[in-house]
Each structure stands twice: as C-alpha cells, then as structure tokens.
C-alpha cells in the first residue's frame, strides 16, 4: 500500500462541506481540520502502483468547494 497526505484549501465557508463530501466518498482513511495555509488534511491509502497524481485529480480535486491542494508522498512510518 502507498500512503500519502493531501492538504486541502477550501473556498471560504466550505470547509465542513468539503470534509463531509470527502468522508461520504469513503476514499480517505482520516480527515482533519487544520489551522494555517490549508483547512483540511486527509490521509489516503492506495494500492502500490496507483498513479497518485491521477487519483488526486479525479477523486479529490473535483469535490466542489476545494480551491487548492498540496500532496505529500510518504516513504516510511516509524
């Protein structure tokens, strides 16, 4: 499995809507609200070999209310 995180910046007033739509899609293992430049942090697990860019583009960025994303690829959990 490949693990990665996506920081999500939402349109003003849309953070809870985006978090709920992301949860309803059942594609993220965890979703957190955050402070700072981004509003949400979502953790994803996908099968090894999955094109992460394609996954984020088709499954995450098309959720209404998302303004910007930043993907963080991970290597190893300690």
Biopython code that builds the backbone (N, CA, C, O; Angstrom):
import numpy as np
from Bio.PDB.StructureBuilder import StructureBuilder

atoms = [
    (1, "UNK", "N", (0.839, -1.180, 0.000)),
    (1, "UNK", "CA", (0.000, 0.000, 0.000)),
    (1, "UNK", "C", (0.885, 1.244, 0.000)),
    (1, "UNK", "O", (1.963, 1.263, 0.594)),
    (2, "UNK", "N", (0.414, 2.251, -0.661)),
    (2, "UNK", "CA", (1.076, 3.546, -0.713)),
    (2, "UNK", "C", (0.280, 4.509, 0.145)),
    (2, "UNK", "O", (-0.938, 4.614, 0.002)),
    (3, "UNK", "N", (0.965, 5.216, 1.038)),
    (3, "UNK", "CA", (0.316, 6.179, 1.922)),
    (3, "UNK", "C", (0.718, 7.578, 1.501)),
    (3, "UNK", "O", (1.889, 7.840, 1.226)),
    (4, "UNK", "N", (-0.255, 8.480, 1.450)),
    (4, "UNK", "CA", (0.053, 9.886, 1.177)),
    (4, "UNK", "C", (-0.993, 10.766, 1.840)),
    (4, "UNK", "O", (-2.081, 10.318, 2.202)),
    (5, "UNK", "N", (-0.629, 12.024, 1.986)),
    (5, "UNK", "CA", (-1.496, 13.007, 2.601)),
    (5, "UNK", "C", (-1.800, 14.102, 1.587)),
    (5, "UNK", "O", (-0.987, 14.397, 0.711)),
    (6, "UNK", "N", (-2.982, 14.699, 1.716)),
    (6, "UNK", "CA", (-3.332, 15.844, 0.872)),
    (6, "UNK", "C", (-3.803, 16.967, 1.780)),
    (6, "UNK", "O", (-4.762, 16.814, 2.537)),
    (7, "UNK", "N", (-3.111, 18.100, 1.693)),
    (7, "UNK", "CA", (-3.564, 19.305, 2.369)),
    (7, "UNK", "C", (-4.555, 19.978, 1.430)),
    (7, "UNK", "O", (-4.305, 20.085, 0.229)),
    (8, "UNK", "N", (-5.668, 20.428, 1.973)),
    (8, "UNK", "CA", (-6.742, 20.976, 1.140)),
    (8, "UNK", "C", (-7.093, 22.377, 1.611)),
    (8, "UNK", "O", (-7.390, 22.598, 2.785)),
    (9, "UNK", "N", (-7.054, 23.319, 0.674)),
    (9, "UNK", "CA", (-7.515, 24.682, 0.934)),
    (9, "UNK", "C", (-8.913, 24.790, 0.336)),
    (9, "UNK", "O", (-9.125, 24.492, -0.840)),
    (10, "UNK", "N", (-9.854, 25.218, 1.154)),
    (10, "UNK", "CA", (-11.256, 25.297, 0.727)),
    (10, "UNK", "C", (-11.652, 26.746, 0.423)),
    (10, "UNK", "O", (-11.024, 27.693, 0.896)),
    (11, "UNK", "N", (-12.689, 26.883, -0.362)),
    (11, "UNK", "CA", (-13.285, 28.202, -0.551)),
    (11, "UNK", "C", (-13.850, 28.640, 0.792)),
    (11, "UNK", "O", (-14.222, 27.802, 1.614)),
    (12, "UNK", "N", (-13.917, 29.944, 1.018)),
    (12, "UNK", "CA", (-14.392, 30.463, 2.294)),
    (12, "UNK", "C", (-15.769, 29.900, 2.642)),
    (12, "UNK", "O", (-16.691, 29.921, 1.826)),
    (13, "UNK", "N", (-15.885, 29.403, 3.861)),
    (13, "UNK", "CA", (-17.148, 28.872, 4.344)),
    (13, "UNK", "C", (-17.494, 27.470, 3.867)),
    (13, "UNK", "O", (-18.601, 26.995, 4.120)),
    (14, "UNK", "N", (-16.579, 26.801, 3.185)),
    (14, "UNK", "CA", (-16.880, 25.487, 2.601)),
    (14, "UNK", "C", (-16.124, 24.326, 3.245)),
    (14, "UNK", "O", (-16.254, 23.192, 2.785)),
    (15, "UNK", "N", (-15.348, 24.570, 4.284)),
    (15, "UNK", "CA", (-14.514, 23.515, 4.875)),
    (15, "UNK", "C", (-15.328, 22.312, 5.339)),
    (15, "UNK", "O", (-14.964, 21.170, 5.058)),
    (16, "UNK", "N", (-16.424, 22.561, 6.045)),
    (16, "UNK", "CA", (-17.223, 21.445, 6.551)),
    (16, "UNK", "C", (-17.925, 20.707, 5.416)),
    (16, "UNK", "O", (-18.060, 19.484, 5.463)),
    (17, "UNK", "N", (-18.372, 21.437, 4.401)),
    (17, "UNK", "CA", (-18.992, 20.798, 3.240)),
    (17, "UNK", "C", (-17.991, 19.879, 2.540)),
    (17, "UNK", "O", (-18.314, 18.745, 2.189)),
    (18, "UNK", "N", (-16.784, 20.380, 2.344)),
    (18, "UNK", "CA", (-15.745, 19.586, 1.671)),
    (18, "UNK", "C", (-15.390, 18.365, 2.511)),
    (18, "UNK", "O", (-15.272, 17.263, 1.977)),
    (19, "UNK", "N", (-15.220, 18.548, 3.814)),
    (19, "UNK", "CA", (-14.882, 17.421, 4.689)),
    (19, "UNK", "C", (-15.975, 16.358, 4.652)),
    (19, "UNK", "O", (-15.679, 15.164, 4.600)),
    (20, "UNK", "N", (-17.223, 16.780, 4.678)),
    (20, "UNK", "CA", (-18.338, 15.818, 4.633)),
    (20, "UNK", "C", (-18.403, 15.090, 3.297)),
    (20, "UNK", "O", (-18.661, 13.887, 3.266)),
    (21, "UNK", "N", (-18.174, 15.796, 2.196)),
    (21, "UNK", "CA", (-18.202, 15.155, 0.874)),
    (21, "UNK", "C", (-17.040, 14.173, 0.732)),
    (21, "UNK", "O", (-17.185, 13.100, 0.145)),
    (22, "UNK", "N", (-15.904, 14.551, 1.271)),
    (22, "UNK", "CA", (-14.740, 13.664, 1.229)),
    (22, "UNK", "C", (-15.007, 12.410, 2.064)),
    (22, "UNK", "O", (-14.669, 11.301, 1.649)),
    (23, "UNK", "N", (-15.607, 12.586, 3.231)),
    (23, "UNK", "CA", (-15.950, 11.441, 4.085)),
    (23, "UNK", "C", (-16.997, 10.556, 3.415)),
    (23, "UNK", "O", (-16.896, 9.331, 3.467)),
    (24, "UNK", "N", (-17.994, 11.165, 2.792)),
    (24, "UNK", "CA", (-19.044, 10.404, 2.111)),
    (24, "UNK", "C", (-18.486, 9.580, 0.950)),
    (24, "UNK", "O", (-19.010, 8.511, 0.635)),
    (25, "UNK", "N", (-17.421, 10.078, 0.314)),
    (25, "UNK", "CA", (-16.814, 9.364, -0.808)),
    (25, "UNK", "C", (-16.048, 8.119, -0.334)),
    (25, "UNK", "O", (-15.734, 7.240, -1.137)),
    (26, "UNK", "N", (-15.753, 8.048, 0.960)),
    (26, "UNK", "CA", (-15.053, 6.903, 1.558)),
    (26, "UNK", "C", (-13.741, 6.563, 0.851)),
    (26, "UNK", "O", (-13.439, 5.396, 0.598)),
    (27, "UNK", "N", (-12.970, 7.605, 0.537)),
    (27, "UNK", "CA", (-11.676, 7.386, -0.110)),
    (27, "UNK", "C", (-10.515, 7.743, 0.812)),
    (27, "UNK", "O", (-9.387, 7.314, 0.573)),
    (28, "UNK", "N", (-10.772, 8.519, 1.859)),
    (28, "UNK", "CA", (-9.731, 8.916, 2.807)),
    (28, "UNK", "C", (-9.870, 8.087, 4.076)),
    (28, "UNK", "O", (-10.980, 7.786, 4.515)),
    (29, "UNK", "N", (-8.734, 7.722, 4.660)),
    (29, "UNK", "CA", (-8.800, 6.959, 5.910)),
    (29, "UNK", "C", (-9.009, 7.887, 7.101)),
    (29, "UNK", "O", (-9.629, 7.494, 8.089)),
    (30, "UNK", "N", (-8.498, 9.116, 7.017)),
    (30, "UNK", "CA", (-8.656, 10.099, 8.082)),
    (30, "UNK", "C", (-8.751, 11.483, 7.466)),
    (30, "UNK", "O", (-8.122, 11.763, 6.446)),
    (31, "UNK", "N", (-9.538, 12.345, 8.090)),
    (31, "UNK", "CA", (-9.696, 13.730, 7.639)),
    (31, "UNK", "C", (-9.648, 14.617, 8.870)),
    (31, "UNK", "O", (-10.402, 14.403, 9.820)),
    (32, "UNK", "N", (-8.768, 15.612, 8.864)),
    (32, "UNK", "CA", (-8.609, 16.520, 9.994)),
    (32, "UNK", "C", (-8.809, 17.965, 9.538)),
    (32, "UNK", "O", (-8.437, 18.325, 8.422)),
    (33, "UNK", "N", (-9.395, 18.785, 10.400)),
    (33, "UNK", "CA", (-9.397, 20.226, 10.163)),
    (33, "UNK", "C", (-8.068, 20.748, 10.704)),
    (33, "UNK", "O", (-7.567, 20.253, 11.714)),
    (34, "UNK", "N", (-7.505, 21.740, 10.037)),
    (34, "UNK", "CA", (-6.202, 22.270, 10.423)),
    (34, "UNK", "C", (-6.217, 23.789, 10.397)),
    (34, "UNK", "O", (-7.093, 24.402, 9.787)),
    (35, "UNK", "N", (-5.247, 24.384, 11.061)),
    (35, "UNK", "CA", (-5.053, 25.827, 11.027)),
    (35, "UNK", "C", (-3.864, 26.123, 10.119)),
    (35, "UNK", "O", (-3.012, 25.260, 9.910)),
    (36, "UNK", "N", (-3.806, 27.312, 9.590)),
    (36, "UNK", "CA", (-2.681, 27.691, 8.745)),
    (36, "UNK", "C", (-3.115, 27.918, 7.311)),
    (36, "UNK", "O", (-4.235, 28.356, 7.048)),
    (37, "UNK", "N", (-2.217, 27.616, 6.390)),
    (37, "UNK", "CA", (-2.473, 27.878, 4.972)),
    (37, "UNK", "C", (-3.520, 26.954, 4.367)),
    (37, "UNK", "O", (-4.139, 27.297, 3.360)),
    (38, "UNK", "N", (-3.728, 25.782, 4.970)),
    (38, "UNK", "CA", (-4.703, 24.824, 4.460)),
    (38, "UNK", "C", (-5.753, 24.551, 5.531)),
    (38, "UNK", "O", (-5.484, 24.690, 6.724)),
    (39, "UNK", "N", (-6.939, 24.165, 5.102)),
    (39, "UNK", "CA", (-8.068, 23.968, 6.009)),
    (39, "UNK", "C", (-8.241, 22.517, 6.461)),
    (39, "UNK", "O", (-8.704, 22.265, 7.574)),
    (40, "UNK", "N", (-7.875, 21.573, 5.612)),
    (40, "UNK", "CA", (-8.069, 20.156, 5.896)),
    (40, "UNK", "C", (-6.796, 19.386, 5.571)),
    (40, "UNK", "O", (-5.999, 19.795, 4.727)),
    (41, "UNK", "N", (-6.626, 18.261, 6.262)),
    (41, "UNK", "CA", (-5.553, 17.314, 5.973)),
    (41, "UNK", "C", (-6.192, 15.942, 5.887)),
    (41, "UNK", "O", (-6.839, 15.491, 6.832)),
    (42, "UNK", "N", (-6.011, 15.280, 4.755)),
    (42, "UNK", "CA", (-6.609, 13.957, 4.547)),
    (42, "UNK", "C", (-5.502, 12.939, 4.298)),
    (42, "UNK", "O", (-4.526, 13.217, 3.601)),
    (43, "UNK", "N", (-5.675, 11.754, 4.880)),
    (43, "UNK", "CA", (-4.720, 10.658, 4.726)),
    (43, "UNK", "C", (-5.345, 9.599, 3.826)),
    (43, "UNK", "O", (-6.502, 9.215, 4.002)),
    (44, "UNK", "N", (-4.562, 9.140, 2.865)),
    (44, "UNK", "CA", (-5.048, 8.166, 1.898)),
    (44, "UNK", "C", (-4.130, 6.957, 1.845)),
    (44, "UNK", "O", (-2.916, 7.072, 2.018)),
    (45, "UNK", "N", (-4.722, 5.801, 1.604)),
    (45, "UNK", "CA", (-4.009, 4.567, 1.300)),
    (45, "UNK", "C", (-4.508, 4.089, -0.057)),
    (45, "UNK", "O", (-5.713, 3.961, -0.269)),
    (46, "UNK", "N", (-3.590, 3.830, -0.967)),
    (46, "UNK", "CA", (-3.958, 3.292, -2.283)),
    (46, "UNK", "C", (-3.037, 2.118, -2.586)),
    (46, "UNK", "O", (-1.941, 2.036, -2.032)),
    (47, "UNK", "N", (-3.461, 1.217, -3.451)),
    (47, "UNK", "CA", (-2.603, 0.094, -3.814)),
    (47, "UNK", "C", (-1.289, 0.568, -4.445)),
    (47, "UNK", "O", (-1.257, 1.561, -5.172)),
    (48, "UNK", "N", (-0.217, -0.155, -4.155)),
    (48, "UNK", "CA", (1.072, 0.141, -4.770)),
    (48, "UNK", "C", (0.914, 0.144, -6.284)),
    (48, "UNK", "O", (0.245, -0.721, -6.850)),
    (49, "UNK", "N", (1.522, 1.103, -6.922)),
    (49, "UNK", "CA", (1.427, 1.218, -8.373)),
    (49, "UNK", "C", (0.356, 2.191, -8.828)),
    (49, "UNK", "O", (0.290, 2.526, -10.011)),
    (50, "UNK", "N", (-0.484, 2.652, -7.910)),
    (50, "UNK", "CA", (-1.520, 3.625, -8.254)),
    (50, "UNK", "C", (-0.860, 4.946, -8.629)),
    (50, "UNK", "O", (0.096, 5.370, -7.979)),
    (51, "UNK", "N", (-1.354, 5.585, -9.651)),
    (51, "UNK", "CA", (-0.885, 6.908, -10.050)),
    (51, "UNK", "C", (-1.511, 7.927, -9.103)),
    (51, "UNK", "O", (-2.688, 8.263, -9.237)),
    (52, "UNK", "N", (-0.723, 8.418, -8.142)),
    (52, "UNK", "CA", (-1.230, 9.322, -7.119)),
    (52, "UNK", "C", (-1.755, 10.617, -7.728)),
    (52, "UNK", "O", (-2.805, 11.111, -7.317)),
    (53, "UNK", "N", (-1.047, 11.166, -8.689)),
    (53, "UNK", "CA", (-1.498, 12.396, -9.337)),
    (53, "UNK", "C", (-2.856, 12.227, -9.985)),
    (53, "UNK", "O", (-3.722, 13.095, -9.873)),
    (54, "UNK", "N", (-3.036, 11.124, -10.653)),
    (54, "UNK", "CA", (-4.316, 10.818, -11.300)),
    (54, "UNK", "C", (-5.416, 10.649, -10.244)),
    (54, "UNK", "O", (-6.521, 11.165, -10.410)),
    (55, "UNK", "N", (-5.112, 9.928, -9.163)),
    (55, "UNK", "CA", (-6.067, 9.706, -8.080)),
    (55, "UNK", "C", (-6.513, 11.044, -7.483)),
    (55, "UNK", "O", (-7.710, 11.293, -7.338)),
    (56, "UNK", "N", (-5.557, 11.896, -7.141)),
    (56, "UNK", "CA", (-5.886, 13.192, -6.533)),
    (56, "UNK", "C", (-6.697, 14.040, -7.506)),
    (56, "UNK", "O", (-7.672, 14.680, -7.112)),
    (57, "UNK", "N", (-6.302, 14.046, -8.756)),
    (57, "UNK", "CA", (-7.004, 14.829, -9.777)),
    (57, "UNK", "C", (-8.451, 14.387, -9.948)),
    (57, "UNK", "O", (-9.349, 15.225, -10.031)),
    (58, "UNK", "N", (-8.684, 13.087, -10.002)),
    (58, "UNK", "CA", (-10.034, 12.574, -10.273)),
    (58, "UNK", "C", (-10.901, 12.406, -9.032)),
    (58, "UNK", "O", (-12.115, 12.601, -9.097)),
    (59, "UNK", "N", (-10.292, 12.044, -7.898)),
    (59, "UNK", "CA", (-11.079, 11.704, -6.713)),
    (59, "UNK", "C", (-11.175, 12.823, -5.682)),
    (59, "UNK", "O", (-12.155, 12.906, -4.942)),
    (60, "UNK", "N", (-10.164, 13.679, -5.633)),
    (60, "UNK", "CA", (-10.133, 14.704, -4.589)),
    (60, "UNK", "C", (-10.437, 16.091, -5.158)),
    (60, "UNK", "O", (-11.364, 16.760, -4.701)),
    (61, "UNK", "N", (-9.667, 16.518, -6.142)),
    (61, "UNK", "CA", (-9.779, 17.893, -6.621)),
    (61, "UNK", "C", (-11.114, 18.217, -7.273)),
    (61, "UNK", "O", (-11.433, 19.393, -7.445)),
    (62, "UNK", "N", (-11.893, 17.230, -7.636)),
    (62, "UNK", "CA", (-13.187, 17.509, -8.270)),
    (62, "UNK", "C", (-14.308, 17.714, -7.245)),
    (62, "UNK", "O", (-15.451, 17.951, -7.635)),
    (63, "UNK", "N", (-14.008, 17.629, -5.949)),
    (63, "UNK", "CA", (-15.013, 17.878, -4.921)),
    (63, "UNK", "C", (-15.309, 19.373, -4.892)),
    (63, "UNK", "O", (-14.388, 20.177, -4.754)),
    (64, "UNK", "N", (-16.575, 19.759, -5.018)),
    (64, "UNK", "CA", (-16.925, 21.187, -5.010)),
    (64, "UNK", "C", (-16.493, 21.861, -3.708)),
    (64, "UNK", "O", (-16.657, 21.297, -2.627)),
    (65, "UNK", "N", (-15.949, 23.053, -3.816)),
    (65, "UNK", "CA", (-15.525, 23.820, -2.653)),
    (65, "UNK", "C", (-14.033, 23.784, -2.402)),
    (65, "UNK", "O", (-13.531, 24.520, -1.553)),
    (66, "UNK", "N", (-13.304, 22.927, -3.138)),
    (66, "UNK", "CA", (-11.852, 22.868, -2.987)),
    (66, "UNK", "C", (-11.218, 23.925, -3.880)),
    (66, "UNK", "O", (-11.513, 24.021, -5.071)),
    (67, "UNK", "N", (-10.346, 24.708, -3.277)),
    (67, "UNK", "CA", (-9.658, 25.775, -4.002)),
    (67, "UNK", "C", (-8.253, 25.369, -4.428)),
    (67, "UNK", "O", (-7.791, 25.737, -5.508)),
    (68, "UNK", "N", (-7.566, 24.594, -3.555)),
    (68, "UNK", "CA", (-6.177, 24.226, -3.834)),
    (68, "UNK", "C", (-5.826, 22.977, -3.035)),
    (68, "UNK", "O", (-6.449, 22.696, -2.011)),
    (69, "UNK", "N", (-4.834, 22.233, -3.498)),
    (69, "UNK", "CA", (-4.347, 21.065, -2.763)),
    (69, "UNK", "C", (-2.832, 21.021, -2.799)),
    (69, "UNK", "O", (-2.191, 21.598, -3.677)),
    (70, "UNK", "N", (-2.281, 20.323, -1.823)),
    (70, "UNK", "CA", (-0.846, 20.026, -1.801)),
    (70, "UNK", "C", (-0.715, 18.568, -1.385)),
    (70, "UNK", "O", (-1.187, 18.184, -0.315)),
    (71, "UNK", "N", (-0.085, 17.759, -2.212)),
    (71, "UNK", "CA", (0.066, 16.333, -1.951)),
    (71, "UNK", "C", (1.427, 16.061, -1.336)),
    (71, "UNK", "O", (2.449, 16.567, -1.799)),
    (72, "UNK", "N", (1.421, 15.245, -0.274)),
    (72, "UNK", "CA", (2.651, 14.876, 0.417)),
    (72, "UNK", "C", (2.781, 13.357, 0.330)),
    (72, "UNK", "O", (1.981, 12.617, 0.902)),
    (73, "UNK", "N", (3.800, 12.910, -0.393)),
    (73, "UNK", "CA", (4.067, 11.485, -0.536)),
    (73, "UNK", "C", (4.926, 11.049, 0.659)),
    (73, "UNK", "O", (5.868, 11.745, 1.039)),
    (74, "UNK", "N", (4.594, 9.899, 1.243)),
    (74, "UNK", "CA", (5.370, 9.395, 2.375)),
    (74, "UNK", "C", (6.175, 8.171, 1.957)),
    (74, "UNK", "O", (5.851, 7.489, 0.985)),
    (75, "UNK", "N", (7.230, 7.916, 2.720)),
    (75, "UNK", "CA", (8.105, 6.799, 2.423)),
    (75, "UNK", "C", (8.005, 5.678, 3.451)),
    (75, "UNK", "O", (7.871, 4.511, 3.082)),
    (76, "UNK", "N", (8.070, 6.019, 4.738)),
    (76, "UNK", "CA", (8.082, 5.004, 5.781)),
    (76, "UNK", "C", (7.476, 5.567, 7.064)),
    (76, "UNK", "O", (7.732, 6.711, 7.439)),
    (77, "UNK", "N", (6.681, 4.754, 7.717)),
    (77, "UNK", "CA", (6.133, 5.133, 9.022)),
    (77, "UNK", "C", (7.033, 4.579, 10.113)),
    (77, "UNK", "O", (7.496, 3.442, 10.017)),
    (78, "UNK", "N", (7.283, 5.359, 11.136)),
    (78, "UNK", "CA", (8.141, 4.919, 12.250)),
    (78, "UNK", "C", (7.315, 4.758, 13.504)),
    (78, "UNK", "O", (7.848, 4.394, 14.552)),
]
sb = StructureBuilder()
sb.init_structure("model")
sb.init_model(0)
sb.init_chain("A")
sb.init_seg("    ")
for serial, (resi, resn, name, xyz) in enumerate(atoms, 1):
    if name == "N":
        sb.init_residue(resn, " ", resi, " ")
    sb.init_atom(name, np.array(xyz, "f"), 0.0, 1.0, " ", f" {name:<3s}", serial, name[0])
structure = sb.get_structure()
